[in-house]
Amino acid sequence: MEVNLQKESLQRIARELAQMGQQSGKPLTEEEIVPLLERYQAAFRPEVTEVRPLELECDVVRFQNNKDKWVALVGLLDGYPYEIFTGLQDDEEGIILPKSVTKGKIIKHINQDGTKRYDFQFENTRGYKITVEGLSEKFNPEYWNYAKLISGVLRYRMPLEHVIKLVSSLQLQSESINTWKVGVERALKKYLDDASGENTETSEN
């Protein structure tokens, strides 16, 4: 039963990745992706945690591409990237956080009607907890949807170097979404560098 559920989950991710691949000149098929993900799942990464904890520790990674300033909220499970939320540092089309904020928590709420909401909580310099509610409402829906796909791959422990290659290989039509893509690569590369002992700067205030 557990094996069947794992295969169903992998097939679901494969369908989503295949849809993303349609943006490129040579789309990947489910038949090509599923064996690849199965090998990744059986690799040396920790076991898959399918049920997300209600709270995850979070790193705040800032970056700038061209004139746009971006922020990535990287949810961590046992120190390993588990999910990522990205958007502009902007009051109207994203969120603005104090420069001193580099860590926090991403909190999942399940409403009575079954809908879900993700909030970001951090402590300010005075020690007060500040909560930014409804991350999905703060970021552009297009960025949100792509980030959900990347989070799905992270959740199933695909090695980071391959996640980064996957993001890099996406050929997206919009200039702004390509800017997002570069930022996601930079945000995730931080954890590769940390693991290898390198010290690569990935954020800009």
N, CA and C of each residue as an Amber inpcrd file, in Angstrom:
protein
   615
   0.8300000  -1.2070000   0.0000000   0.0000000   0.0000000   0.0000000
   0.8650000   1.2580000   0.0000000   1.9020000   1.2570000   0.8960000
   2.7880000   2.4070000   0.9720000   3.5490000   2.6100000  -0.3330000
   3.9870000   1.4830000  -0.9450000   4.7080000   1.5650000  -2.2200000
   3.8160000   2.1620000  -3.2900000   2.5290000   1.7440000  -3.3260000
   1.5980000   2.2810000  -4.3180000   1.3880000   3.7740000  -4.1270000
   1.2870000   4.2200000  -2.8620000   1.1070000   5.6450000  -2.5980000
   2.3250000   6.4330000  -3.0510000   3.5280000   5.8870000  -2.8270000
   4.7330000   6.5630000  -3.2670000   4.7590000   6.6840000  -4.7870000
   4.3810000   5.6130000  -5.4790000   4.3760000   5.6460000  -6.9410000
   3.3550000   6.6550000  -7.4580000   2.1720000   6.7150000  -6.7990000
   1.1620000   7.6920000  -7.2050000   1.6740000   9.1090000  -7.0170000
   2.3920000   9.3380000  -5.9290000   2.9490000  10.6710000  -5.6760000
   3.9920000  11.0260000  -6.7250000   4.8580000  10.0760000  -7.0580000
   5.8700000  10.3200000  -8.0740000   5.2350000  10.6010000  -9.4290000
   4.1690000   9.8650000  -9.7500000   3.4940000  10.0820000 -11.0260000
   2.8420000  11.4610000 -11.0720000   2.3310000  11.9020000  -9.9200000
   1.7350000  13.2360000  -9.8710000   2.7770000  14.3120000 -10.1370000
   3.9370000  14.1810000  -9.4950000   5.0200000  15.1350000  -9.7290000
   5.4770000  15.0720000 -11.1780000   5.5450000  13.8660000 -11.7330000
   5.9730000  13.7140000 -13.1260000   5.0280000  14.4490000 -14.0690000
   3.7200000  14.3510000 -13.8080000   2.7580000  15.0610000 -14.6630000
   2.9740000  16.5670000 -14.5780000   3.2230000  17.0540000 -13.3750000
   3.4290000  18.4930000 -13.1970000   4.7070000  18.9610000 -13.8900000
   5.7760000  18.1640000 -13.7660000   7.0230000  18.5330000 -14.4240000
   6.8930000  18.4680000 -15.9380000   6.1330000  17.5010000 -16.4300000
   5.9200000  17.3960000 -17.8680000   5.1860000  18.6320000 -18.3930000
   4.2330000  19.1470000 -17.6050000   3.5190000  20.3550000 -17.9990000
   4.4770000  21.5380000 -18.0600000   5.3950000  21.6050000 -17.0930000
   6.3930000  22.6750000 -17.1300000   7.2990000  22.5220000 -18.3440000
   7.6310000  21.2880000 -18.6740000   8.5130000  21.0570000 -19.8060000
   7.9250000  21.4860000 -21.1300000   6.5960000  21.6280000 -21.1940000
   5.9540000  22.0500000 -22.4360000   6.3450000  23.4690000 -22.8220000
   6.8810000  24.2170000 -21.8500000   7.3410000  25.5660000 -22.1550000
   8.6350000  25.5530000 -22.9640000   9.3570000  24.4110000 -22.9470000
  10.6270000  24.3210000 -23.6510000  10.4250000  23.6870000 -25.0210000
  11.5020000  23.6650000 -25.7840000  11.4040000  23.1260000 -27.1360000
  11.2300000  21.6280000 -27.1810000  11.6800000  20.9200000 -26.1380000
  11.5900000  19.4680000 -26.1230000  11.0060000  19.0200000 -24.7870000
   9.6810000  18.9600000 -24.6800000   9.0510000  18.6050000 -23.4090000
   9.4650000  17.2200000 -22.9300000   9.6230000  17.1090000 -21.6140000
   9.8720000  15.8040000 -21.0120000   8.5600000  15.0540000 -20.8730000
   8.6110000  13.7540000 -21.0100000   7.4110000  12.9350000 -20.8670000
   7.3930000  12.3050000 -19.4820000   6.2120000  11.8490000 -19.0590000
   6.1030000  11.1710000 -17.7720000   6.9970000   9.9280000 -17.7420000
   7.0860000   9.2140000 -18.8830000   7.9040000   8.0020000 -18.9440000
   9.3790000   8.3140000 -18.7110000   9.8130000   9.5130000 -19.0980000
  11.2100000   9.8930000 -18.9030000  11.4690000  10.3440000 -17.4680000
  10.4850000  10.9730000 -16.8560000  10.6990000  11.5930000 -15.5500000
  10.5560000  10.6100000 -14.4020000   9.5580000   9.7200000 -14.4600000
   9.2780000   8.8290000 -13.3230000  10.4950000   7.9890000 -12.9330000
  11.1820000   7.2990000 -13.8810000  12.3630000   6.5180000 -13.4710000
  13.4420000   7.3960000 -12.8400000  13.5670000   8.6300000 -13.3380000
  14.5590000   9.5480000 -12.7940000  14.2470000   9.8750000 -11.3400000
  12.9910000  10.1920000 -11.0480000  12.5980000  10.5190000  -9.6840000
  12.7090000   9.3090000  -8.7650000  12.4330000   8.1280000  -9.2850000
  12.5680000   6.9190000  -8.4620000  14.0170000   6.7120000  -8.0280000
  14.9440000   6.9950000  -8.9380000  16.3510000   6.8630000  -8.5810000
  16.7400000   7.8970000  -7.5270000  16.2120000   9.1170000  -7.6910000
  16.5060000  10.1650000  -6.7240000  15.9560000   9.7990000  -5.3460000
  14.7440000   9.2570000  -5.3110000  14.1210000   8.9240000  -4.0390000
  14.9050000   7.8280000  -3.3110000  15.5240000   6.9310000  -4.0860000
  16.2730000   5.8200000  -3.4920000  17.7060000   6.2030000  -3.1520000
  18.0870000   7.4470000  -3.4490000  19.4670000   7.8840000  -3.2360000
  19.7290000   8.1460000  -1.7490000  20.7980000   8.9000000  -1.4810000
  21.2880000   9.0350000  -0.1180000  20.5440000  10.0840000   0.6950000
  19.5860000  10.7820000   0.1410000  18.8880000  11.8050000   0.9030000
  18.0310000  11.1840000   2.0100000  17.7020000  11.9770000   3.0570000
  16.8490000  11.4560000   4.1330000  15.4930000  11.0270000   3.5980000
  14.7850000  10.2380000   4.4060000  13.5030000   9.7120000   3.9740000
  12.5060000  10.8340000   3.7280000  11.5500000  10.5560000   2.8500000
  10.5580000  11.5490000   2.4570000   9.5590000  11.7680000   3.5890000
   9.2600000  13.0310000   3.8690000   8.2240000  13.3970000   4.8320000
   7.0780000  14.0110000   4.0510000   6.0590000  13.2160000   3.7610000
   4.9680000  13.6920000   2.9080000   4.0180000  14.6260000   3.6440000
   3.8180000  14.3730000   4.9450000   2.9130000  15.2260000   5.7130000
   3.7160000  16.3870000   6.2830000   3.4340000  17.5710000   5.7760000
   4.1960000  18.7450000   6.1960000   3.8880000  19.1060000   7.6480000
   4.9310000  19.3400000   8.4640000   4.6860000  19.8420000   9.8170000
   3.9560000  21.1890000   9.7540000   3.2150000  21.5080000  10.7910000
   2.4770000  22.7720000  10.8000000   3.4120000  23.9740000  10.8240000
   4.6030000  23.8030000  11.3920000   5.5830000  24.8830000  11.4200000
   6.9160000  24.3920000  10.8630000   7.5410000  25.2380000  10.0570000
   8.8840000  24.9440000   9.5510000   9.7760000  26.1520000   9.7890000
  11.0130000  25.8830000  10.2240000  11.9910000  26.9570000  10.2840000
  12.2240000  27.4790000   8.8720000  12.5930000  28.7360000   8.7680000
  12.6630000  29.3730000   7.4450000  13.8500000  30.3170000   7.3630000
  14.5570000  30.2580000   6.2370000  15.5860000  31.2430000   5.9020000
  15.0030000  32.2840000   4.9610000  15.4280000  33.5210000   5.1450000
  15.0350000  34.6090000   4.2470000  16.2330000  34.9260000   3.3560000
  16.0690000  34.7350000   2.0580000  17.1520000  34.9750000   1.1010000
  16.7170000  36.1030000   0.1650000  17.4950000  37.1610000   0.1370000
  17.1820000  38.3080000  -0.7310000  18.1140000  38.3170000  -1.9270000
  17.5980000  38.7680000  -3.0600000  18.4320000  38.8710000  -4.2520000
  17.8670000  39.9460000  -5.1640000  18.7010000  40.4020000  -6.0550000
  18.2900000  41.4480000  -6.9910000  18.6970000  41.0560000  -8.3940000
  17.7660000  41.1400000  -9.3370000  18.0370000  40.9100000 -10.7480000
  17.5590000  42.1260000 -11.5170000  18.4530000  42.6830000 -12.2940000
  18.1770000  43.9520000 -12.9760000  17.7840000  44.9820000 -11.9160000
  16.6240000  45.5760000 -12.0200000  16.2100000  46.5890000 -11.0400000
  15.2510000  46.0280000  -9.9970000  14.8610000  44.7700000 -10.1610000
  13.8680000  44.1860000  -9.2630000  14.5370000  43.5420000  -8.0580000
  13.9710000  43.8250000  -6.8770000  14.4380000  43.2010000  -5.6430000
  13.4540000  42.1050000  -5.2510000  14.0090000  40.9370000  -4.9350000
  13.1960000  39.7640000  -4.6700000  13.5000000  39.2110000  -3.2860000
  12.5850000  38.3970000  -2.7870000  12.8080000  37.6990000  -1.5290000
  12.3400000  36.2580000  -1.6930000  13.1220000  35.3410000  -1.1350000
  12.7390000  33.9280000  -1.1210000  12.6390000  33.4820000   0.3390000
  11.5440000  32.8230000   0.6690000  11.3640000  32.2260000   1.9870000
  11.5400000  30.7200000   1.8130000  12.6100000  30.1860000   2.3620000
  12.9530000  28.7750000   2.1730000  12.6360000  28.0130000   3.4590000
  11.5810000  27.1990000   3.4250000  11.2170000  26.3800000   4.5670000
  12.1640000  25.1980000   4.6910000  12.6230000  24.9260000   5.9060000
  13.6340000  23.8910000   6.1340000  13.0830000  22.7790000   7.0140000
  13.3980000  21.5560000   6.6520000  13.0970000  20.3840000   7.4720000
  14.4110000  19.6660000   7.7450000  14.8200000  19.6210000   9.0040000
  16.1190000  19.0450000   9.3730000  17.2600000  19.7280000   8.6290000
  17.1210000  21.0380000   8.4060000  18.1660000  21.8060000   7.7560000
  18.2080000  21.7000000   6.2500000  17.3030000  20.9260000   5.6700000
  17.2820000  20.7060000   4.2150000  16.0830000  21.4440000   3.6130000
  16.2590000  22.1490000   2.4840000  15.1310000  22.8690000   1.8660000
  13.9480000  21.9440000   1.5870000  12.7870000  22.3300000   2.0800000
  11.5790000  21.5200000   1.9550000  10.5320000  22.2130000   1.0960000
  10.5740000  23.5420000   1.0860000   9.6360000  24.3090000   0.2740000
  10.2080000  25.6970000   0.0620000   9.6800000  26.4030000  -0.9400000
  10.1820000  27.7370000  -1.2240000   9.0310000  28.6240000  -1.6920000
   8.9970000  29.8330000  -1.1370000   8.0310000  30.8510000  -1.5370000
   8.8310000  32.0530000  -2.0350000   8.4780000  32.5810000  -3.1660000
   9.2550000  33.6710000  -3.7440000   8.3530000  34.7780000  -4.2620000
   8.8680000  35.9910000  -4.2400000   8.1200000  37.1230000  -4.7880000
   8.9310000  38.4020000  -4.6880000   8.3450000  39.4560000  -5.1840000
   9.0070000  40.7530000  -5.1740000   8.9950000  41.3630000  -3.7740000
  10.0430000  42.1270000  -3.4730000  10.0400000  42.9410000  -2.2640000
   9.2680000  44.2180000  -2.5760000   7.9710000  44.1480000  -2.3880000
   7.1030000  45.2470000  -2.7900000   5.8390000  45.2010000  -1.9350000
   5.3680000  46.3490000  -1.4990000   4.1780000  46.3960000  -0.6430000
   2.9310000  45.8920000  -1.3470000   2.7990000  46.2080000  -2.6520000
   1.5750000  45.8810000  -3.3650000   1.6270000  44.5100000  -4.0260000
   2.7790000  44.1160000  -4.5630000   2.8710000  42.8700000  -5.3150000
   3.7590000  41.8300000  -4.6200000   4.0480000  42.0140000  -3.3640000
   4.8920000  41.0750000  -2.6310000   4.8720000  41.4260000  -1.1650000
   6.0260000  41.3210000  -0.5280000   6.1220000  41.7080000   0.8750000
   7.4130000  42.4810000   1.0970000   7.3930000  43.3500000   2.0850000
   8.5730000  44.0810000   2.5190000   8.9160000  43.6180000   3.9220000
  10.1520000  43.1650000   4.1130000  10.6130000  42.7340000   5.4220000
  11.7900000  43.6050000   5.8540000  11.9280000  43.8660000   7.1510000
  13.1090000  44.5940000   7.6250000  14.3900000  43.8840000   7.2100000
  15.4260000  44.6630000   6.9240000  16.6880000  44.0650000   6.4760000
  17.2980000  43.1520000   7.5300000  16.9420000  43.3840000   8.7970000
  17.5040000  42.5720000   9.8720000  16.9230000  41.1600000   9.9180000
  15.8200000  40.9360000   9.2050000  15.1510000  39.6310000   9.2580000
  15.8250000  38.6690000   8.2930000  16.4280000  37.6230000   8.8350000
  17.0810000  36.6070000   8.0110000  16.5110000  35.2110000   8.2640000
  15.7050000  35.0760000   9.3180000  15.1050000  33.7930000   9.6460000
  13.7060000  34.0080000  10.2020000  12.9430000  32.9250000  10.2410000
  11.5990000  32.9920000  10.7970000  10.9660000  31.6200000  10.7360000
   9.6350000  31.6000000  10.6780000   8.8870000  30.3590000  10.5660000
   7.8010000  30.5020000   9.5140000   7.5660000  29.4210000   8.7790000
   6.4140000  29.3630000   7.8830000   5.3820000  28.4630000   8.5580000
   4.2260000  29.0270000   8.8330000   3.1950000  28.3300000   9.6060000
   2.0160000  28.0040000   8.6980000   1.6260000  26.7480000   8.7280000
   0.4940000  26.2920000   7.9240000  -0.7660000  26.2630000   8.7810000
  -1.8210000  26.9040000   8.2680000  -3.1190000  26.9070000   8.9410000
  -4.1230000  26.1550000   8.0710000  -4.9170000  25.3220000   8.6880000
  -6.0020000  24.6370000   7.9850000  -7.3200000  25.1960000   8.5050000
  -8.0580000  25.8390000   7.6310000  -9.3120000  26.4670000   8.0180000
 -10.4230000  25.4340000   8.1750000 -11.5190000  25.8510000   8.7840000
 -12.6300000  24.9310000   9.0380000 -13.2060000  24.3570000   7.7530000
 -13.1230000  25.1150000   6.6620000 -13.6680000  24.6230000   5.3990000
 -12.6690000  23.7540000   4.6310000 -11.5090000  23.4960000   5.2450000
 -10.5130000  22.6370000   4.6090000  -9.4690000  23.3710000   3.7930000
  -9.6570000  24.6460000   3.5340000  -8.6630000  25.4190000   2.7980000
  -7.4330000  25.6520000   3.6710000  -6.3100000  25.9080000   3.0180000
  -5.0470000  26.0620000   3.7300000  -4.4820000  27.4640000   3.5160000
  -3.7390000  27.9170000   4.5000000  -3.0990000  29.2300000   4.4230000
  -1.7020000  29.1140000   5.0220000  -0.7570000  29.8110000   4.4140000
   0.6150000  29.8190000   4.9140000   0.9800000  31.2320000   5.3630000
   1.4700000  31.3370000   6.5980000   1.8880000  32.6250000   7.1500000
   3.3890000  32.5990000   7.4180000   3.9970000  33.7810000   7.3760000
   5.4070000  33.9100000   7.7380000   5.4940000  34.7010000   9.0400000
   6.2120000  34.1450000  10.0050000   6.3480000  34.7930000  11.3050000
   7.8230000  35.0070000  11.6250000   8.1390000  36.2100000  12.1380000
   9.5140000  36.5160000  12.5190000   9.5050000  37.3940000  13.7690000
  10.6550000  37.5210000  14.3960000  10.8040000  38.3960000  15.5520000
  11.5190000  39.6690000  15.1130000  10.9700000  40.8230000  15.5160000
  11.6510000  42.0730000  15.1880000  12.7760000  42.3220000  16.1840000
  13.4760000  43.4380000  16.0150000  14.6500000  43.7100000  16.8480000
  14.2900000  43.9050000  18.3100000  13.0180000  44.1510000  18.6120000
  12.5810000  44.3070000  20.0000000  12.0680000  42.9940000  20.6030000
  12.0970000  41.9320000  19.8110000  11.6760000  40.6390000  20.3190000
  10.2020000  40.3350000  20.1550000   9.4640000  41.2270000  19.4740000
   8.0440000  40.9900000  19.2420000   7.8590000  40.1100000  18.0030000
   6.8980000  39.2000000  18.0770000   6.5990000  38.3490000  16.9410000
   5.6830000  39.0770000  15.9640000   6.0960000  39.1050000  14.7190000
   5.3260000  39.7410000  13.6550000   4.9040000  38.6550000  12.6670000
   3.6320000  38.6310000  12.2980000   3.1420000  37.5980000  11.3840000
   2.6280000  38.2370000  10.0980000   3.1470000  37.7470000   8.9730000
   2.6540000  38.1480000   7.6520000   1.7020000  37.0490000   7.1970000
   0.4050000  37.3590000   7.1490000  -0.5870000  36.3270000   6.8610000
  -0.8250000  36.1750000   5.3600000  -1.1620000  34.9580000   4.9660000
  -1.5890000  34.6860000   3.5970000  -0.5270000  34.9220000   2.5470000
   0.5640000  34.1360000   2.5990000   1.6470000  34.3220000   1.6280000
   1.1510000  34.1840000   0.1940000   0.1860000  33.2890000  -0.0270000
  -0.3060000  33.0790000  -1.3930000  -0.9690000  34.3270000  -1.9520000
  -1.4690000  35.1870000  -1.0670000  -2.1140000  36.4190000  -1.5080000
  -1.1060000  37.5420000  -1.7070000   0.1130000  37.3380000  -1.2060000
   1.1250000  38.3950000  -1.2660000   1.9390000  38.3490000  -2.5530000
   2.0150000  37.1640000  -3.1550000   2.8870000  36.9940000  -4.3110000
   2.0640000  36.7800000  -5.5830000   2.6750000  37.1280000  -6.7030000
   2.0630000  36.9100000  -8.0080000   1.6600000  35.4390000  -8.1520000
   0.4070000  35.1530000  -8.5730000  -0.0570000  33.7560000  -8.6800000
   0.8380000  32.8870000  -9.5640000   1.4280000  33.4740000 -10.6030000
   2.2970000  32.6960000 -11.4900000   3.5360000  32.2310000 -10.7370000
   4.1690000  33.1240000  -9.9610000   5.3260000  32.7370000  -9.1690000
   4.9280000  31.6930000  -8.1340000   3.7540000  31.8850000  -7.5570000
   3.2660000  30.9730000  -6.5190000   3.1230000  29.5610000  -7.0750000
   2.5210000  29.4380000  -8.2480000   2.2830000  28.1190000  -8.8280000
   3.5820000  27.4130000  -9.2020000   4.5220000  28.1560000  -9.7920000
   5.8010000  27.5390000 -10.1220000   6.5490000  27.1320000  -8.8550000
   6.4830000  27.9790000  -7.8190000   7.1700000  27.6600000  -6.5700000
   6.5740000  26.4090000  -5.9260000   5.2650000  26.2050000  -6.0800000
   4.6290000  24.9920000  -5.5470000   5.1990000  23.7470000  -6.2280000
   5.4500000  23.8420000  -7.5250000   6.0250000  22.7050000  -8.2360000
   7.4390000  22.4100000  -7.7480000   8.2430000  23.4580000  -7.6030000
   9.6070000  23.2680000  -7.1130000   9.5740000  22.7190000  -5.6900000
   8.6410000  23.2190000  -4.8790000   8.5200000  22.7120000  -3.5110000
   8.1610000  21.2340000  -3.5130000   7.3240000  20.8060000  -4.4500000
   6.9640000  19.3980000  -4.5410000   8.1730000  18.5220000  -4.8150000
   9.0710000  19.0010000  -5.6660000  10.2930000  18.2470000  -5.9650000
  11.2110000  18.2130000  -4.7380000  11.3390000  19.3580000  -4.0570000
  12.1620000  19.4020000  -2.8430000  11.6180000  18.4570000  -1.7860000
  10.3100000  18.4110000  -1.6690000   9.6760000  17.5980000  -0.6290000
  10.0000000  16.1180000  -0.8150000  10.2160000  15.7030000  -2.0580000
  10.5410000  14.3030000  -2.3250000  12.0370000  14.0670000  -2.4360000
  12.8050000  15.0520000  -1.9200000  14.2390000  14.8850000  -1.7050000
  15.0550000  14.6620000  -2.9640000  14.6360000  15.2280000  -4.0760000
  15.5340000  15.2280000  -5.2260000  16.8000000  15.9920000  -4.8310000
  17.9800000  15.4810000  -5.1100000  19.2140000  16.1770000  -4.7480000
  19.2240000  17.6100000  -5.2830000  19.7260000  18.5180000  -4.4650000
  19.6380000  19.9390000  -4.7890000  20.2940000  20.2870000  -6.1180000
  21.4320000  19.6380000  -6.4150000  22.0990000  19.9720000  -7.6720000
  21.2120000  19.6760000  -8.8740000  20.3600000  18.6560000  -8.7450000
  19.4630000  18.3160000  -9.8390000  18.2300000  19.2210000  -9.8540000
  17.7920000  19.6520000  -8.6810000  16.6960000  20.6240000  -8.6240000
  17.1300000  21.9110000  -9.3110000  18.3540000  22.3490000  -9.0270000
  18.8630000  23.5830000  -9.6230000  18.9810000  23.4350000 -11.1380000
  19.4600000  22.2770000 -11.6000000  19.5460000  22.0400000 -13.0460000
  18.1590000  22.0450000 -13.6780000  17.1880000  21.4680000 -12.9600000
  15.8200000  21.4500000 -13.4650000  15.2830000  22.8640000 -13.6290000
  15.4730000  23.6910000 -12.6080000  15.0030000  25.0810000 -12.6760000
  15.7230000  25.8190000 -13.7990000  17.0320000  25.6100000 -13.8960000
  17.8300000  26.2880000 -14.9170000  17.3900000  25.9110000 -16.3260000
  16.9250000  24.6820000 -16.5070000  16.5590000  24.2010000 -17.8410000
  15.2110000  24.7270000 -18.3230000  14.4230000  25.3040000 -17.4170000
  13.1170000  25.8200000 -17.8160000  13.2880000  26.9910000 -18.7780000
  12.5780000  26.9400000 -19.8780000  12.5980000  28.0240000 -20.8520000
  11.2330000  28.6940000 -20.8110000  11.1790000  29.8000000 -20.1110000
   9.9070000  30.4820000 -19.8640000   9.8220000  31.7420000 -20.7210000
   8.6170000  32.0770000 -21.1240000   8.4200000  33.1460000 -22.0990000
   8.5200000  34.5320000 -21.4790000   8.0200000  34.6980000 -20.2760000
   7.9810000  36.0100000 -19.6430000   9.3480000  36.3820000 -19.0890000
   9.7730000  37.6350000 -19.3080000  11.0550000  38.1020000 -18.7870000
  11.0410000  38.1030000 -17.2580000   9.9050000  38.4760000 -16.6610000
   9.8190000  38.5410000 -15.2060000   9.9090000  37.1490000 -14.5870000
   9.3060000  36.1480000 -15.2280000   9.3580000  34.8040000 -14.6680000
  10.7460000  34.2000000 -14.8520000  11.4650000  34.6140000 -15.9010000
  12.8470000  34.1860000 -16.0500000  13.7250000  34.8210000 -14.9760000
  13.4090000  36.0490000 -14.5900000  14.1000000  36.6840000 -13.4740000
  13.8560000  35.9000000 -12.1960000  12.6160000  35.4600000 -12.0100000
  12.2720000  34.6180000 -10.8540000  13.1020000  33.3330000 -10.8780000
  13.2270000  32.7330000 -12.0470000  13.9530000  31.4690000 -12.1890000
  15.4040000  31.6190000 -11.7340000  16.0570000  32.6910000 -12.1510000
  17.4480000  32.9310000 -11.7630000  17.5490000  33.0890000 -10.2480000
  16.5690000  33.7800000  -9.6660000  16.5800000  33.9820000  -8.2170000
  16.4160000  32.6900000  -7.4470000  15.5450000  31.8050000  -7.9220000
  15.3430000  30.5200000  -7.2630000  16.6360000  29.6990000  -7.3140000
  17.3070000  29.7220000  -8.4590000  18.5860000  29.0170000  -8.5680000
  19.5710000  29.5320000  -7.5190000  19.6520000  30.8440000  -7.3860000
  20.6060000  31.4390000  -6.4520000  20.2290000  31.1050000  -5.0110000
  18.9370000  31.1380000  -4.7120000  18.4940000  30.8490000  -3.3500000
  18.8260000  29.4120000  -2.9580000  18.6080000  28.4690000  -3.8700000
  18.8660000  27.0600000  -3.5660000  20.3600000  26.7460000  -3.5660000
  21.1230000  27.4550000  -4.3940000  22.5630000  27.1940000  -4.4710000
  23.2370000  27.4760000  -3.1240000  22.6490000  28.3490000  -2.3420000
  23.1940000  28.6450000  -1.0150000  23.3660000  27.3740000  -0.1900000
  22.4220000  26.4450000  -0.3010000  22.4580000  25.2350000   0.5160000
  23.4590000  24.2200000  -0.0290000  23.7010000  24.2600000  -1.3370000
  24.7820000  23.4460000  -1.9000000  26.1190000  23.9450000  -1.3880000
  26.2980000  25.2810000  -1.3920000  27.5470000  25.8710000  -0.9410000
  27.7700000  25.6130000   0.5450000  26.6910000  25.6940000   1.3360000
  26.8090000  25.4200000   2.7760000  27.2790000  23.9910000   3.0160000
  26.7160000  23.0570000   2.2270000  27.0620000  21.6440000   2.4110000
  28.5090000  21.3590000   2.0110000  29.0110000  22.1120000   1.0260000
  30.3730000  21.8740000   0.5530000  31.4090000  22.7150000   1.2820000
  30.9200000  23.6130000   2.1800000  31.8520000  24.4400000   2.9380000
  32.2400000  25.7200000   2.2420000  31.6480000  25.9840000   1.0720000
  31.9510000  27.2110000   0.3610000  31.1540000  28.3540000   0.9800000
  31.5600000  29.5600000   0.6740000  30.8660000  30.7280000   1.1990000
  30.5300000  31.6540000   0.0620000  29.3920000  31.3820000  -0.5770000
  28.9760000  32.1610000  -1.7340000  27.8390000  33.0760000  -1.3420000
  27.9680000  34.3530000  -1.5720000  26.9330000  35.3080000  -1.2190000
  25.7750000  35.2010000  -2.1860000  24.5490000  35.0430000  -1.6890000
  23.4080000  34.8880000  -2.5510000  22.3340000  35.9230000  -2.3120000
  22.5640000  36.8560000  -1.4040000  21.5240000  37.8350000  -1.1280000
  22.0580000  39.2420000  -1.2780000  21.1790000  40.1140000  -1.6500000
  21.5090000  41.5210000  -1.7810000  20.4100000  42.3130000  -1.1210000
  20.7830000  43.3070000  -0.3130000  19.7780000  44.1220000   0.3450000
  19.2860000  45.2170000  -0.5760000
